[in-house]
């Protein structure tokens, strides 16, 4: 078992199958020593279990958990093009939060993904980040996460 697979198991997580793209793109692309993921939604077993705006139909706490799921899907996208043990560091994460008017807790929601990356990769999981509030996301998802990782 790989080092990252062992770490995921310690965290009680299993790397999912990469969710199928919902349009004309691929889940991840490697160029040189970097992997860029497409935005990943909190899809579990092919389904988006929660929809709506964070701060209205979806609580910030639920949004945090959904960002964690989307982050795990982003790791699966990375793993579709390289072995996760070849990740040198998470360079940047971008989290989009479908936000109700007046909701300003996007950074706390996106922490669901950021803290996952730290737990999985340790210091190599510390990254630059943007947490952006948006009016709506594909499929009415509450969150979306994308990654840039450096690889060997």
Secondary structure, DSSP 8 states (H G I E B T S, - for coil): --HHHHHHHHTT---------SSSS-SEEEETTEEEE--EE-EETTEE---S-BTTTB-HHHHHHHHHHHHHHHHHHHHTTS-GGGEEEEEEEEEEEEB-TT---HHHHHHHHHHHHHHHHGGGG--EEEEEEES--GGG-SEEEEEEEEE-
